[in-house]
């Protein structure tokens, strides 16, 4: 049986940049891989923060919080609501005599009658 040498095989053209990087990476893994990776993540977050802020600013321009009056579409010409007036207007109606009426269905729509 042959004895395998403990030296690693190095090709003759060992002067290329990737070959030198691989050799140095084995000696200093954090400095040549970890540190650039962490720096990329940190700098990426700083560069993406304005883009994200721009996205949310555009969204805020489209969506605004409305007051109750704006949401109901009530403008300056709205009438004042008086609870007593509304109560007596409702009390003047005869609420005991009423008749149930079916809503007319659209053509082709199921009317729910068996």
mmCIF file of the C-alpha atoms, coordinates in Angstrom:
data_MODEL
# 
_entry.id   MODEL 
# 
loop_
_atom_site.group_PDB 
_atom_site.id 
_atom_site.type_symbol 
_atom_site.label_atom_id 
_atom_site.label_alt_id 
_atom_site.label_comp_id 
_atom_site.label_asym_id 
_atom_site.label_entity_id 
_atom_site.label_seq_id 
_atom_site.pdbx_PDB_ins_code 
_atom_site.Cartn_x 
_atom_site.Cartn_y 
_atom_site.Cartn_z 
_atom_site.occupancy 
_atom_site.B_iso_or_equiv 
_atom_site.pdbx_formal_charge 
_atom_site.auth_seq_id 
_atom_site.auth_comp_id 
_atom_site.auth_asym_id 
_atom_site.auth_atom_id 
_atom_site.pdbx_PDB_model_num 
ATOM 1   C CA . UNK A 1 1   ? 0.000   0.000  0.000   1.00 0.00 ? 1   UNK A CA 1 
ATOM 2   C CA . UNK A 1 2   ? 1.158   3.460  -0.851  1.00 0.00 ? 2   UNK A CA 1 
ATOM 3   C CA . UNK A 1 3   ? 1.566   6.143  1.731   1.00 0.00 ? 3   UNK A CA 1 
ATOM 4   C CA . UNK A 1 4   ? -0.281  9.342  0.954   1.00 0.00 ? 4   UNK A CA 1 
ATOM 5   C CA . UNK A 1 5   ? 1.771   12.503 1.362   1.00 0.00 ? 5   UNK A CA 1 
ATOM 6   C CA . UNK A 1 6   ? 0.601   15.049 3.965   1.00 0.00 ? 6   UNK A CA 1 
ATOM 7   C CA . UNK A 1 7   ? 1.248   17.941 1.595   1.00 0.00 ? 7   UNK A CA 1 
ATOM 8   C CA . UNK A 1 8   ? -1.695  19.242 -0.382  1.00 0.00 ? 8   UNK A CA 1 
ATOM 9   C CA . UNK A 1 9   ? -1.462  19.240 -4.149  1.00 0.00 ? 9   UNK A CA 1 
ATOM 10  C CA . UNK A 1 10  ? -0.688  22.668 -5.533  1.00 0.00 ? 10  UNK A CA 1 
ATOM 11  C CA . UNK A 1 11  ? -0.881  23.140 -9.267  1.00 0.00 ? 11  UNK A CA 1 
ATOM 12  C CA . UNK A 1 12  ? 1.997   24.887 -10.992 1.00 0.00 ? 12  UNK A CA 1 
ATOM 13  C CA . UNK A 1 13  ? -0.067  27.995 -11.898 1.00 0.00 ? 13  UNK A CA 1 
ATOM 14  C CA . UNK A 1 14  ? -0.839  28.791 -8.242  1.00 0.00 ? 14  UNK A CA 1 
ATOM 15  C CA . UNK A 1 15  ? -0.484  32.545 -8.808  1.00 0.00 ? 15  UNK A CA 1 
ATOM 16  C CA . UNK A 1 16  ? -4.038  33.226 -9.998  1.00 0.00 ? 16  UNK A CA 1 
ATOM 17  C CA . UNK A 1 17  ? -6.240  35.449 -7.875  1.00 0.00 ? 17  UNK A CA 1 
ATOM 18  C CA . UNK A 1 18  ? -8.809  32.759 -6.977  1.00 0.00 ? 18  UNK A CA 1 
ATOM 19  C CA . UNK A 1 19  ? -6.037  30.377 -5.936  1.00 0.00 ? 19  UNK A CA 1 
ATOM 20  C CA . UNK A 1 20  ? -4.437  32.990 -3.704  1.00 0.00 ? 20  UNK A CA 1 
ATOM 21  C CA . UNK A 1 21  ? -7.839  33.876 -2.226  1.00 0.00 ? 21  UNK A CA 1 
ATOM 22  C CA . UNK A 1 22  ? -8.562  30.219 -1.420  1.00 0.00 ? 22  UNK A CA 1 
ATOM 23  C CA . UNK A 1 23  ? -5.186  29.855 0.255   1.00 0.00 ? 23  UNK A CA 1 
ATOM 24  C CA . UNK A 1 24  ? -5.648  33.003 2.336   1.00 0.00 ? 24  UNK A CA 1 
ATOM 25  C CA . UNK A 1 25  ? -9.272  32.070 3.119   1.00 0.00 ? 25  UNK A CA 1 
ATOM 26  C CA . UNK A 1 26  ? -8.108  28.896 4.805   1.00 0.00 ? 26  UNK A CA 1 
ATOM 27  C CA . UNK A 1 27  ? -5.804  30.931 7.049   1.00 0.00 ? 27  UNK A CA 1 
ATOM 28  C CA . UNK A 1 28  ? -8.111  33.923 7.770   1.00 0.00 ? 28  UNK A CA 1 
ATOM 29  C CA . UNK A 1 29  ? -11.757 32.880 7.224   1.00 0.00 ? 29  UNK A CA 1 
ATOM 30  C CA . UNK A 1 30  ? -13.420 35.720 9.167   1.00 0.00 ? 30  UNK A CA 1 
ATOM 31  C CA . UNK A 1 31  ? -11.325 38.497 7.632   1.00 0.00 ? 31  UNK A CA 1 
ATOM 32  C CA . UNK A 1 32  ? -11.899 37.328 4.049   1.00 0.00 ? 32  UNK A CA 1 
ATOM 33  C CA . UNK A 1 33  ? -15.433 35.952 4.251   1.00 0.00 ? 33  UNK A CA 1 
ATOM 34  C CA . UNK A 1 34  ? -17.223 36.927 7.473   1.00 0.00 ? 34  UNK A CA 1 
ATOM 35  C CA . UNK A 1 35  ? -16.239 40.576 7.608   1.00 0.00 ? 35  UNK A CA 1 
ATOM 36  C CA . UNK A 1 36  ? -17.181 41.354 3.971   1.00 0.00 ? 36  UNK A CA 1 
ATOM 37  C CA . UNK A 1 37  ? -20.487 39.529 4.463   1.00 0.00 ? 37  UNK A CA 1 
ATOM 38  C CA . UNK A 1 38  ? -21.383 41.477 7.614   1.00 0.00 ? 38  UNK A CA 1 
ATOM 39  C CA . UNK A 1 39  ? -20.264 44.745 5.983   1.00 0.00 ? 39  UNK A CA 1 
ATOM 40  C CA . UNK A 1 40  ? -22.497 44.004 2.981   1.00 0.00 ? 40  UNK A CA 1 
ATOM 41  C CA . UNK A 1 41  ? -25.499 43.399 5.243   1.00 0.00 ? 41  UNK A CA 1 
ATOM 42  C CA . UNK A 1 42  ? -24.938 46.581 7.273   1.00 0.00 ? 42  UNK A CA 1 
ATOM 43  C CA . UNK A 1 43  ? -24.298 48.810 4.264   1.00 0.00 ? 43  UNK A CA 1 
ATOM 44  C CA . UNK A 1 44  ? -27.230 47.257 2.425   1.00 0.00 ? 44  UNK A CA 1 
ATOM 45  C CA . UNK A 1 45  ? -29.540 48.191 5.282   1.00 0.00 ? 45  UNK A CA 1 
ATOM 46  C CA . UNK A 1 46  ? -28.293 51.783 5.185   1.00 0.00 ? 46  UNK A CA 1 
ATOM 47  C CA . UNK A 1 47  ? -28.806 51.995 1.418   1.00 0.00 ? 47  UNK A CA 1 
ATOM 48  C CA . UNK A 1 48  ? -32.248 50.364 1.514   1.00 0.00 ? 48  UNK A CA 1 
ATOM 49  C CA . UNK A 1 49  ? -33.612 52.538 4.341   1.00 0.00 ? 49  UNK A CA 1 
ATOM 50  C CA . UNK A 1 50  ? -34.326 55.569 2.078   1.00 0.00 ? 50  UNK A CA 1 
ATOM 51  C CA . UNK A 1 51  ? -35.940 53.313 -0.521  1.00 0.00 ? 51  UNK A CA 1 
ATOM 52  C CA . UNK A 1 52  ? -38.210 51.812 2.108   1.00 0.00 ? 52  UNK A CA 1 
ATOM 53  C CA . UNK A 1 53  ? -39.063 55.253 3.480   1.00 0.00 ? 53  UNK A CA 1 
ATOM 54  C CA . UNK A 1 54  ? -39.938 56.401 -0.037  1.00 0.00 ? 54  UNK A CA 1 
ATOM 55  C CA . UNK A 1 55  ? -42.245 53.417 -0.424  1.00 0.00 ? 55  UNK A CA 1 
ATOM 56  C CA . UNK A 1 56  ? -44.125 54.213 2.765   1.00 0.00 ? 56  UNK A CA 1 
ATOM 57  C CA . UNK A 1 57  ? -44.319 57.930 1.935   1.00 0.00 ? 57  UNK A CA 1 
ATOM 58  C CA . UNK A 1 58  ? -45.939 57.116 -1.402  1.00 0.00 ? 58  UNK A CA 1 
ATOM 59  C CA . UNK A 1 59  ? -48.391 54.821 0.363   1.00 0.00 ? 59  UNK A CA 1 
ATOM 60  C CA . UNK A 1 60  ? -49.204 57.555 2.896   1.00 0.00 ? 60  UNK A CA 1 
ATOM 61  C CA . UNK A 1 61  ? -49.935 60.013 0.100   1.00 0.00 ? 61  UNK A CA 1 
ATOM 62  C CA . UNK A 1 62  ? -52.516 57.612 -1.326  1.00 0.00 ? 62  UNK A CA 1 
ATOM 63  C CA . UNK A 1 63  ? -54.116 56.665 1.986   1.00 0.00 ? 63  UNK A CA 1 
ATOM 64  C CA . UNK A 1 64  ? -55.112 59.465 4.329   1.00 0.00 ? 64  UNK A CA 1 
ATOM 65  C CA . UNK A 1 65  ? -56.967 59.320 7.614   1.00 0.00 ? 65  UNK A CA 1 
ATOM 66  C CA . UNK A 1 66  ? -60.307 60.996 7.265   1.00 0.00 ? 66  UNK A CA 1 
ATOM 67  C CA . UNK A 1 67  ? -62.373 62.640 9.927   1.00 0.00 ? 67  UNK A CA 1 
ATOM 68  C CA . UNK A 1 68  ? -65.910 61.365 10.543  1.00 0.00 ? 68  UNK A CA 1 
ATOM 69  C CA . UNK A 1 69  ? -67.446 64.188 8.520   1.00 0.00 ? 69  UNK A CA 1 
ATOM 70  C CA . UNK A 1 70  ? -65.213 63.557 5.518   1.00 0.00 ? 70  UNK A CA 1 
ATOM 71  C CA . UNK A 1 71  ? -65.807 59.832 5.738   1.00 0.00 ? 71  UNK A CA 1 
ATOM 72  C CA . UNK A 1 72  ? -69.555 60.292 5.686   1.00 0.00 ? 72  UNK A CA 1 
ATOM 73  C CA . UNK A 1 73  ? -69.348 62.825 2.883   1.00 0.00 ? 73  UNK A CA 1 
ATOM 74  C CA . UNK A 1 74  ? -70.962 65.535 4.963   1.00 0.00 ? 74  UNK A CA 1 
ATOM 75  C CA . UNK A 1 75  ? -69.955 69.023 3.995   1.00 0.00 ? 75  UNK A CA 1 
ATOM 76  C CA . UNK A 1 76  ? -70.727 72.486 5.313   1.00 0.00 ? 76  UNK A CA 1 
ATOM 77  C CA . UNK A 1 77  ? -74.325 72.347 4.094   1.00 0.00 ? 77  UNK A CA 1 
ATOM 78  C CA . UNK A 1 78  ? -75.305 69.508 6.387   1.00 0.00 ? 78  UNK A CA 1 
ATOM 79  C CA . UNK A 1 79  ? -78.402 69.823 8.498   1.00 0.00 ? 79  UNK A CA 1 
ATOM 80  C CA . UNK A 1 80  ? -78.237 69.775 12.262  1.00 0.00 ? 80  UNK A CA 1 
ATOM 81  C CA . UNK A 1 81  ? -79.625 66.645 13.857  1.00 0.00 ? 81  UNK A CA 1 
ATOM 82  C CA . UNK A 1 82  ? -81.957 67.121 16.779  1.00 0.00 ? 82  UNK A CA 1 
ATOM 83  C CA . UNK A 1 83  ? -82.673 63.928 18.706  1.00 0.00 ? 83  UNK A CA 1 
ATOM 84  C CA . UNK A 1 84  ? -86.079 65.102 19.924  1.00 0.00 ? 84  UNK A CA 1 
ATOM 85  C CA . UNK A 1 85  ? -87.180 65.997 16.400  1.00 0.00 ? 85  UNK A CA 1 
ATOM 86  C CA . UNK A 1 86  ? -86.047 62.618 15.069  1.00 0.00 ? 86  UNK A CA 1 
ATOM 87  C CA . UNK A 1 87  ? -87.818 60.833 17.935  1.00 0.00 ? 87  UNK A CA 1 
ATOM 88  C CA . UNK A 1 88  ? -91.126 62.578 17.387  1.00 0.00 ? 88  UNK A CA 1 
ATOM 89  C CA . UNK A 1 89  ? -90.903 62.109 13.625  1.00 0.00 ? 89  UNK A CA 1 
ATOM 90  C CA . UNK A 1 90  ? -90.473 58.370 14.195  1.00 0.00 ? 90  UNK A CA 1 
ATOM 91  C CA . UNK A 1 91  ? -93.222 58.314 16.856  1.00 0.00 ? 91  UNK A CA 1 
ATOM 92  C CA . UNK A 1 92  ? -95.690 59.951 14.457  1.00 0.00 ? 92  UNK A CA 1 
ATOM 93  C CA . UNK A 1 93  ? -95.463 56.938 12.161  1.00 0.00 ? 93  UNK A CA 1 
ATOM 94  C CA . UNK A 1 94  ? -97.697 53.971 12.822  1.00 0.00 ? 94  UNK A CA 1 
ATOM 95  C CA . UNK A 1 95  ? -95.156 51.275 13.613  1.00 0.00 ? 95  UNK A CA 1 
ATOM 96  C CA . UNK A 1 96  ? -97.715 48.648 14.566  1.00 0.00 ? 96  UNK A CA 1 
ATOM 97  C CA . UNK A 1 97  ? -99.321 48.357 11.134  1.00 0.00 ? 97  UNK A CA 1 
ATOM 98  C CA . UNK A 1 98  ? -96.743 47.248 8.631   1.00 0.00 ? 98  UNK A CA 1 
ATOM 99  C CA . UNK A 1 99  ? -96.571 44.700 5.891   1.00 0.00 ? 99  UNK A CA 1 
ATOM 100 C CA . UNK A 1 100 ? -93.628 42.553 4.885   1.00 0.00 ? 100 UNK A CA 1 
ATOM 101 C CA . UNK A 1 101 ? -92.783 42.868 1.180   1.00 0.00 ? 101 UNK A CA 1 
ATOM 102 C CA . UNK A 1 102 ? -90.357 40.784 -0.805  1.00 0.00 ? 102 UNK A CA 1 
ATOM 103 C CA . UNK A 1 103 ? -87.596 42.520 -2.708  1.00 0.00 ? 103 UNK A CA 1 
ATOM 104 C CA . UNK A 1 104 ? -87.915 42.076 -6.436  1.00 0.00 ? 104 UNK A CA 1 
ATOM 105 C CA . UNK A 1 105 ? -85.155 39.813 -7.741  1.00 0.00 ? 105 UNK A CA 1 
ATOM 106 C CA . UNK A 1 106 ? -83.102 40.342 -10.853 1.00 0.00 ? 106 UNK A CA 1 
ATOM 107 C CA . UNK A 1 107 ? -83.969 38.170 -13.874 1.00 0.00 ? 107 UNK A CA 1 
ATOM 108 C CA . UNK A 1 108 ? -82.343 34.752 -13.522 1.00 0.00 ? 108 UNK A CA 1 
ATOM 109 C CA . UNK A 1 109 ? -81.493 35.259 -9.824  1.00 0.00 ? 109 UNK A CA 1 
ATOM 110 C CA . UNK A 1 110 ? -82.652 32.580 -7.369  1.00 0.00 ? 110 UNK A CA 1 
ATOM 111 C CA . UNK A 1 111 ? -85.463 33.939 -5.250  1.00 0.00 ? 111 UNK A CA 1 
ATOM 112 C CA . UNK A 1 112 ? -85.159 31.471 -2.359  1.00 0.00 ? 112 UNK A CA 1 
ATOM 113 C CA . UNK A 1 113 ? -88.677 30.063 -2.736  1.00 0.00 ? 113 UNK A CA 1 
ATOM 114 C CA . UNK A 1 114 ? -88.810 26.254 -2.757  1.00 0.00 ? 114 UNK A CA 1 
# 
